[in-house]
Amino acid sequence: MKTEEIIRIRQDFPLLSQYPETAYLDSAATSQKPIQVLDRIERYYREENANPLRGLYSLSLKATEAYENARKAAASFIGASGSEQIVFTRNATESLNLIAASFGDLVLKEGDEILISILEHHSNLLPWQQAAKRKGAVLKYVECDEYGEISREAFGAALSERTKLVSMTGLSNVLGTAPDIKTFAAMAHEQGAYFVCDGAQSVPHIPVNVKDLDVDFLVFSGHKMLGPMGIGVLYGKEELLSKMPPFLYGGEMIEYVTRDSATYAELPHKFEAGTVNAEGAVGLRAAMDYYNRLGFAAIEEWENELSEYAFQALQSVPHLKLLGSPDPLSHHGIFTFTLEGVHPHDISEILSADHICVRAGHHCAQPLMKFLKVNSTARASLSFYNTKEEADRLCDSLKTIRRRMGLS
């Protein structure tokens, strides 16, 4: 993409236009939403609003069609074989909890091992902690190196004949590193283990094809990829989803109910209890359509160029320590750093005064923070709607912080 094209793209994002003085550098937490997504949600409520799946009148059928077409779009977006493999949830966190509770309880037994990486967000850690406690299994960690990279040797050494489940991020929300999911999934399968991928950070930034990766499950959230909050996706291989019991119980996920028993609906509806989030689904579809119009090749090209530029700019900031790889492309637009003598919360507050939005804290990855020997960091995360000028503004402001804090 060229600069003029980025300027045009930014016009699609009402919040960026409304606050032109603001540099939004927190897309790893949640992305901004283009007008195409906002308009599609509004149109749903103006023209199609009814309870999907439940009515035989035309408006309900229209709502059902919009909802199910979103499911088909999600399947196509990640290369799934069919829409029955797509379960709509609230977010990636709920998807991981569903897998851990439903599939984990189905296949785990005492003494089995669950393997995750030290890179994981708490959402891909706590559900497995609880599954291990419920089933008497052991939760193990595969370590990364100082740059956040996980080698094939380290992963292989962590696998054992007792490994039953592996769950790993597709892209670290702290360091931006992208583990070799395809290779690790193949190694897990050779060991007879199942593989879960947390795609909350990877799906918005790199092409993801579940058939090519051959993962058993993949999860992601709409709000990190231009869509609304409150909608997430769980992909699972059909043969595995078919065996899993429901996670939530109530309306719509049943076929037949008596006083003492119930027969559950077919896939994927047995996992979608209650009134579904049709608004979120149609908004997510509009977001995926937006990605498809831009094309991942163009998105990756600009985000890589922007990452290289921001990486070099951050190197010029005195007293700043950038965590992670020395290769700018390994960061995928995520730059986590400390500034000598300044607490990350103070960094964030001062940058906010300069209308620059970054995240500060442990980023829901406290075991990784401990591994990296830091308690807290600041994080700037970029998306394709960001500019080099915003990277310059970040670095110019960072260069003033120690002085503004009374430090030399």
N, C-alpha and C positions, 0 to 999 in steps of 0.2 A: 504494500500500500504506500502511496505517496502522501505527503503532508496535507495536500489539499483534499485528498479523499478522507483522511482522518477528521479534518475540520467538518466535512460534510456529514460523516457518520455521527459526530458529536451532536449535530443538530437533531438527530433522532432521539436524543436523551433529554427529556424536559428538565430534569433536575440539574443537569450540567449547564443547560441554557439559563435556567432561573438563577443559578449561583455561579456566574462566570468567574468570580474571584476565587472560587474554591477548587483546590486540587484534591480530587477524591482518589486516595491511594490506599484503599482498604477493600479491594475487590475479593480478596481471599476470604473475607468475612461474609460479605454479601455484595453482589454486583448491582450496578444501576440498571434501570429498566427502559427499553426503548418505547417510543410512542406506539409502535405496532403491537406490543404486548398489552399496554394500557388500554388501547382502543379495542382490542379483541375481548378483553375482560368486560369492558363496558357494553360492548355489543351483545355479549352473552346475556347479561342481565336485562338489556333492553329488548332483545328479540327472541331469546331461547330459554329464559329462566323457568324451569319446572324441576321437579324431582326426577333425576335420571333413573332409568331401569325399572321404575315402579308403575308408570302410567301407560295406558294404551291410547290416550288422546294425543293429538298431533304435536302439541307443545312439549310434552314429556318425551315423545319419540325424537323430537328435534334435539332436546337436551341430551338424550342417550346417544344419539349419533355424534354429537360434538364431543362427548366424553370418550366414546370408544374410538373415534378417529384420532384423538390425542394419544390414546394407547398405541394405536398402529404407528403413529409418527414416532413415538418413543422407541418402539421396537426397531423401526428402520434406522433411527439415529445412531443406535449402538450395534446394529448388525445382527439383531436377534432373529431367530427363524420365524417367530410368530408372536402375535399380540398376547396370546395366552401365557407367555413367559414374562409379561410385564405386570407387576402389581404396583398400584399407586398407594403411597404412604404419605405421612406428613413431611418427611425429610430423610436424609441418609441415616440419621441417628435412629429413627424409628425402624427403618429397614434393617439395620444391623441388629437391633434388639429382636426383631421378628425372627431373623435367621438364627440368632443365638438361642432364643427360647424354643422355637418350633423345631428347627432342624438340629440344633445342638442337642436338645433333650432327646431327640429321636435317635441320634447316632452315637452320642458319647456314653462311655461307661467308666467306671472307676479305674484309675490308672492310665487312661488315655491322656495324650498330650495335645494341647492347643498351642499353636505357634503363631505369634505375632511379632512385629518388629518394634524396635525401640523408637521408631519414628512416629508411632501412631498417635492420632488425636484421641482424646478420652472417649469419644464415641465408638472407636474401634478397639477399645481396651476394656472399659467397664462392663459391657455386655458379656465379654468372654471371661472376665473375673468371676462374674456371677454364675455363668454356666459351669465353670470349673468347680465352684463351691457346691452347686446343686448336685453335680454328678460325680464328685470326687475325682475330677480330672486335674491335670497339672498345666498351669499356664506358663509357657516358656517364651523367651524373647530372643530374636536374632539381632545381633548388634550391628551397628554401622561403623564406618570409620569416622575420623574427625570432620570429614567433609559431608557426611550424611549419605555416603554411598554404601550399599550392601553388596558384597561380592558373592559370586556363585559359591565360592569355597565356604564362606561364612554361613550362607543359607544351607548348604549341604551338610555342614557340621551340626547345625541346629536340628535338622530333620532326624527322626529316628523311627524305628519300627513301630513305636507307640504313637507317632503323630497321626491324629485323626482329622484335624482341621487346621488350616492355615488361613489367616486373615491379614491382609496387608494393604496399605495405602497405595494408590496409583501415583500419588504425587504428594510430597510432604508439605503440609501447610506452614511449616516453620522454615525449612531450608530450601524448598522448591525442588529437591531431588526426586527423580522418577525411577523407582526400582524396576528391574527387568521382570515385569509381571508375567510375560509369556514364558520365559525360561523358568521362573520359579513355580508357576502353575504346573508346567510339565514335570518338573522334579517332584513336586508334591504328589502328582498323580502316579508317578512311578513308584512312590512309596505307599500308595494306596490311600492317600489323604485327599480331602476335599479342599478347594481353594475359593476364598471369598476376597473380592477386591473392593476396597472403599474408593470409589471414583469421584468423591465430592469435589476434589481439587483437579483431578486429571480430565474429567469429561468436558469441563468448560474450556480447556486450553489445548488439548491434543486429540487427534482422532482416536476413538476407542471402538474396537470391533470385538464383541464378545466371542464370536466364533473363531476369530484369529487368535485371540488370547487363550481361548479354551478354559476360561474361568467357570466355576460352577455357579457363582453368584456375583453380581455387580450391583452396587448401590450408588445413587447420586441424588443431589438436592436441586430443585428448581431455582431457588433464590440465589445460588452462586453462579448461575448461567443465564442471567437476564430475565428469568421467570419470577413469578410471585413467590412469596413466602407461604409455607404451609403445604407444599406439594413436593413429594419425593418419589423416586422410582426404585423398585427392587426388581432386578432381572434374576431369574433362576432357570436352570435347565428344567425342562418340563417333567422329566422323570423324577426329579428330586422334589419339585413343588407338589407333584401329585401325591407323594408319600407323606408330606408334612401336614400335621394337624393345624387348624386355624390358630391364629394368635389372639384375635379378639372375637367376641361372640355377640350376636344380636341380629338386627334386621339386615336383610339383603344378602347375607352370606349363607343363607340356608336354602335348602330345597323343600324340606318337609319337616314339620315339628309336631311331636305328640307331647303328652304330659311328661313323659319319661325319657324321651330320646329325640334325636334330630339327625337328619341327613343333610350334608352340606352341599352348597352349590359347586358347580364345576369351576375349574381354573379360569381366570384368576380371582373370581368373585368371592371365593371362600375366605380370602384374606382381606376383604374390604367391607368390614362390618359398618352398618349405619349409613346415613346419608353421605354420599361421596363428595369430594371437593371438585366439583365440575369447573368452578371458576379457576382453580389452580391448574387443572388439567388443560383447559383451553388456553390459558396464559402460557403454560409451559410449551404447548405446541407452537404457539406464535413465536416464542423464544427460539425454539429449534428451527423453525422456518427462517428466522433472521440469521442464525448461524449458517444455515444451508445457502442462503442467498449470498452472504459474504464469502463463504468457502473457507475451510480450515487451512488450506494452503496459504491464502492471503493473511488470515489471522495469525498463523504461526510465523510467517515472514515478518510481519510488523512487530509482534511481541518479542521475537528474537532480536530484532534490530533495537527495539526499545530496551530490552534487557541488557544488551551489550553497552548501550549508551549510559544507562543508569548505573551499571556496575562501574564503569570507568569514572563517572562523575562522583560516585560515593568514595572511590579511592582517594579523591582529592581532599576529603574532609579530614582535618587534623583530629587526632585522638579518637577516631571512629574505628571500631572493630566490626568487620562484616563476617558473620558466621556462614559456614558452608563452603562450597566448592570455589576454587580459584577460577573455574570455568564459568563465565557469565551465563552461558546457555543452559547450564545445569540448574540455574535458579528459577527458570520459567517465570520470571517476573516477580518472584518473591525474594525480598531482601530484608533479612533480620539482622539487627545490629545493636551494639552498645556504644555509648559515648562516655569516655573516661570521666569519672567524677560526677556524672549526672544520672539520676534515676530515670528509667524508661518512662515512668508516668510523667515526670517533669518534661522529658523530651516531647511527649505527646501533647501536653498542655501548651507548651510554647509554640509547637508547630500549629496547633489549633488556633492560637492567637494570630498566626500568619495565614490562616485559612487553608491549612494543609491537614488532611485527614489521614492519620496512620493509627495502627493498633499498638498497644503496650500491654505487657503482662506475660503470662506463661503460655498463652495461645492454646489452652486446653491440651497441653502436651508436657505435663510436669516431669514424667520420667525422662523424656528427651532433654529437658532443661537441666536436670540433674546430671545426665550423661555428659552434657556440654559444659558442665561446671558454671552455669549461670542461673540466677534465680528468676530473672525477668529480662525481657528484651523489648525493643521497639521493632515494628515490622511495617514496611511499605510493600504493598502488593499491587501490581499493575495489571491492566487489561488492555484490549486492543483499542479502547476509546481514550486511553491516556496519550500524552504527548511528551516529546523531549523537553519542551519548555517547562512542563510540570516536574520532570526529574531535576531540571536545573533549579527550580524554585525550592524543591526539597533540600538540595545540597547547599544552596545559598543560605537558607534558614538554619540548617544544621551547623554551619560554620559560625553562626553568631550565638549559639546557645550557651556555650561555656562562658563567654563574656557576659551574657545577660544574667547568668547565674552567679556572677561575681568571681569566676575562676579565670586563671591566666590563659 
